[in-house]
Amino acid sequence: MILGVTNALPKNASWRFPISAQSMDATNPFPFVEQIAISQILTNMSNQNFVAVKIGDVNGNVSTNVSNPA
């Protein structure tokens, strides 16, 4: 992408949502878990949190402001 050979990341989403409770290695965070499996909801399931991660934002133009996405 930087060299202009391709303009997309094949088989990759622009945003990823890993589970916030997992620890990640700073040098190689992959693979990480992006799903929470719940078989039965019998009690309050608070603290089931995800973190939004922007993939491939090499020029810094991503907007994380939901009320003003431009």
C-alpha positions in Angstrom: 0.0 0.0 0.0 2.8 2.4 0.8 4.5 1.7 -2.5 1.3 2.0 -4.4 1.3 -1.7 -5.5 -2.2 -2.3 -3.9 -4.8 0.1 -2.5 -6.5 -2.4 -0.1 -5.7 -4.9 2.6 -7.0 -8.2 1.2 -9.2 -10.3 3.5 -9.0 -7.7 6.2 -11.5 -5.4 7.8 -10.8 -1.7 8.3 -11.8 -1.9 12.0 -11.2 -4.8 14.3 -12.7 -5.3 17.8 -10.6 -7.4 20.1 -11.9 -8.3 23.6 -10.4 -5.7 26.0 -9.7 -8.2 28.8 -7.1 -10.1 26.9 -3.4 -9.3 27.1 -1.5 -8.7 23.8 2.1 -8.9 22.9 3.2 -5.4 21.6 5.5 -7.0 19.0 2.9 -9.5 17.7 -0.7 -8.9 18.8 -2.1 -11.5 16.4 -4.1 -13.6 16.7 -6.5 -12.0 19.1 -10.0 -13.0 20.1 -12.9 -10.9 18.7 -15.9 -12.9 19.9 -17.5 -13.6 23.3 -19.4 -16.9 23.4 -22.3 -16.9 25.8 -24.4 -20.1 25.9 -27.1 -18.9 28.3 -27.7 -15.5 29.8 -28.8 -16.3 33.3 -27.3 -13.3 35.1 -26.1 -9.8 34.4 -23.3 -10.0 31.8 -21.6 -6.7 32.5 -17.9 -6.0 31.6 -18.1 -7.8 28.2 -16.0 -5.1 26.5 -14.3 -4.7 23.2 -11.7 -2.2 22.0 -11.9 -0.6 18.5 -8.6 -0.8 16.6 -8.2 0.9 13.2 -6.2 -1.3 10.8 -4.0 0.3 8.1 -4.4 4.0 8.9 -1.0 5.0 7.5 -1.9 8.6 6.8 -3.8 9.4 10.1 -7.0 10.4 8.5 -9.3 8.2 10.5 -12.2 9.8 12.5 -13.2 8.2 15.8 -15.8 10.9 16.5 -19.2 9.2 16.0 -21.1 12.5 16.1 -19.0 14.0 13.4 -17.6 11.1 11.2 -16.3 13.5 8.5 
